[in-house]
């Protein structure tokens, strides 16, 4: 299937190139046949415009044909359908990132670096979206974004 698609795409490209080169030659040949002298014919404004229009049409038709072939072959990716969703992301450093991904009924907290991805925590999706009602108002450090809370927790961890 893949080799057949390549052959079709190459044939379509070759046909487009042939059409683009054949249009000016055909226009000059018809103009030469129509002229009484049969010799050198100056290309008029209408003929030049027709050549440019035909060339533009051939290029656009080739682009549309290749896009259709790519879609038929499955080279174009469509939406994921909601199986995975990135809930949030925070940069920790120049090449480190903390990402929360929802996969079905589970939320994964992932540590992403240049060389690896690690699962840091797994929790149910419902618990990830509910705020902590028991200790949220009681703790003094609850104000701030997730990145600030993580930074404070990491600093406290280093001190102890």
C-alpha positions as CSV (number, residue, x, y, z in Angstrom):
1,X,0.0,0.0,0.0
2,X,2.8,2.4,0.9
3,X,4.8,1.7,-2.3
4,X,1.6,2.1,-4.4
5,X,0.9,5.4,-2.7
6,X,4.4,6.6,-3.5
7,X,4.0,5.6,-7.1
8,X,0.7,7.4,-7.4
9,X,2.2,10.6,-5.8
10,X,5.2,10.5,-8.1
11,X,2.8,10.0,-11.1
12,X,0.7,13.0,-10.0
13,X,3.7,15.1,-9.5
14,X,5.0,14.2,-13.0
15,X,1.6,14.9,-14.5
16,X,1.6,18.4,-12.8
17,X,5.1,19.2,-14.1
18,X,4.1,18.0,-17.6
19,X,1.0,20.2,-17.5
20,X,2.9,23.2,-16.3
21,X,5.4,22.9,-19.1
22,X,2.9,21.8,-21.8
23,X,0.6,24.9,-21.4
24,X,3.2,27.5,-22.7
25,X,4.3,25.3,-25.5
26,X,0.7,24.7,-26.6
27,X,-0.1,28.3,-26.4
28,X,2.9,29.3,-28.5
29,X,2.1,26.6,-31.1
30,X,-1.5,27.7,-31.5
31,X,-0.4,31.4,-31.8
32,X,2.3,30.5,-34.4
33,X,-0.3,28.5,-36.4
34,X,-2.7,31.4,-36.3
35,X,-0.2,34.0,-37.4
36,X,0.1,34.7,-41.1
37,X,3.9,34.9,-41.1
38,X,4.3,31.6,-39.2
39,X,7.6,32.9,-37.7
40,X,8.3,34.6,-34.5
41,X,5.1,35.5,-32.5
42,X,5.1,38.0,-29.7
43,X,3.1,36.6,-26.7
44,X,0.3,39.0,-26.0
45,X,-1.2,40.0,-22.7
46,X,-4.1,37.6,-22.9
47,X,-1.9,34.6,-23.8
48,X,0.5,35.3,-20.9
49,X,-2.4,35.6,-18.5
50,X,-3.9,32.3,-19.8
51,X,-0.5,30.7,-19.3
52,X,-0.1,32.0,-15.8
53,X,-3.7,31.0,-14.9
54,X,-3.2,27.5,-16.3
55,X,0.1,27.0,-14.4
56,X,-1.5,28.2,-11.2
57,X,-4.4,25.9,-11.7
58,X,-2.0,23.0,-12.2
59,X,-0.1,23.7,-9.1
60,X,-3.2,24.1,-6.9
61,X,-4.7,20.9,-8.4
62,X,-1.5,19.1,-7.6
63,X,-1.5,20.3,-4.0
64,X,-5.1,19.3,-3.5
65,X,-4.4,15.9,-5.1
66,X,-1.5,15.2,-2.8
67,X,-3.5,16.3,0.3
68,X,-6.3,13.9,-0.7
69,X,-3.7,11.1,-1.1
70,X,-2.2,11.8,2.2
71,X,-5.6,11.8,3.9
72,X,-6.5,8.5,2.2
73,X,-3.2,6.9,3.2
74,X,-3.7,7.9,6.9
75,X,-0.7,10.3,7.0
76,X,-2.9,13.1,8.4
77,X,-3.6,12.8,12.1
78,X,-7.0,13.7,13.4
79,X,-8.0,14.6,17.0
80,X,-7.3,12.0,19.7
81,X,-11.0,11.7,20.6
82,X,-10.4,12.6,24.3
83,X,-8.6,9.5,25.4
84,X,-5.7,11.6,26.9
85,X,-5.8,15.2,28.0
86,X,-3.0,17.4,29.4
87,X,-4.6,19.1,32.4
88,X,-1.7,21.3,33.4
89,X,2.0,21.9,33.0
90,X,4.6,23.8,35.0
91,X,8.2,24.5,34.0
92,X,10.6,23.5,36.8
93,X,13.9,24.3,35.0
94,X,15.2,25.0,31.5
95,X,14.7,21.3,30.5
96,X,12.4,20.0,33.2
97,X,8.7,20.1,33.3
98,X,5.9,18.8,35.6
99,X,2.8,17.7,33.6
100,X,-0.5,16.4,34.8
101,X,-2.2,14.1,32.3
102,X,-5.7,12.7,32.5
103,X,-6.1,9.3,31.0
104,X,-9.6,7.9,31.3
105,X,-10.4,7.8,35.0
106,X,-6.9,8.4,36.2
107,X,-4.7,11.5,36.5
108,X,-0.9,11.0,36.2
109,X,1.6,13.5,37.5
110,X,4.7,13.1,35.3
111,X,8.1,14.5,35.6
112,X,9.5,15.2,32.1
113,X,13.1,15.9,31.4
114,X,15.2,15.8,28.3
115,X,16.1,12.1,28.7
116,X,13.2,10.5,30.5
117,X,9.6,10.7,31.7
118,X,8.8,9.5,35.2
119,X,5.4,8.9,36.8
120,X,5.6,10.8,40.1
121,X,2.0,10.2,41.3
122,X,-1.2,8.5,40.2
123,X,-4.6,9.6,41.5
124,X,-8.3,9.2,40.5
125,X,-9.5,11.9,38.0
126,X,-12.3,13.0,40.4
127,X,-9.8,13.7,43.2
128,X,-7.6,15.7,40.9
129,X,-10.4,18.1,40.1
130,X,-11.8,18.6,43.6
131,X,-10.1,21.1,45.8
132,X,-8.9,19.9,49.2
133,X,-11.7,21.2,51.5
134,X,-10.3,20.0,54.8
135,X,-6.9,21.6,54.9
136,X,-7.1,24.3,52.3
137,X,-8.3,27.2,54.5
138,X,-6.4,26.0,57.6
139,X,-2.9,25.9,56.1
140,X,-1.1,29.2,55.9
141,X,0.9,28.3,52.8
142,X,-2.1,27.4,50.7
143,X,-2.1,30.7,48.7
144,X,-0.2,30.7,45.4
145,X,0.1,28.7,42.3
146,X,1.0,25.0,42.0
147,X,4.6,25.9,41.0
148,X,5.1,28.1,44.1
149,X,3.7,25.3,46.3
150,X,6.0,22.8,44.7
151,X,9.0,25.1,45.0
152,X,8.3,25.6,48.7
153,X,7.9,21.9,49.3
154,X,11.2,21.2,47.5
155,X,12.9,23.8,49.6
156,X,11.4,22.4,52.9
157,X,12.6,19.0,51.8
158,X,16.1,20.2,51.2
159,X,16.2,21.9,54.7
160,X,15.3,18.8,56.6
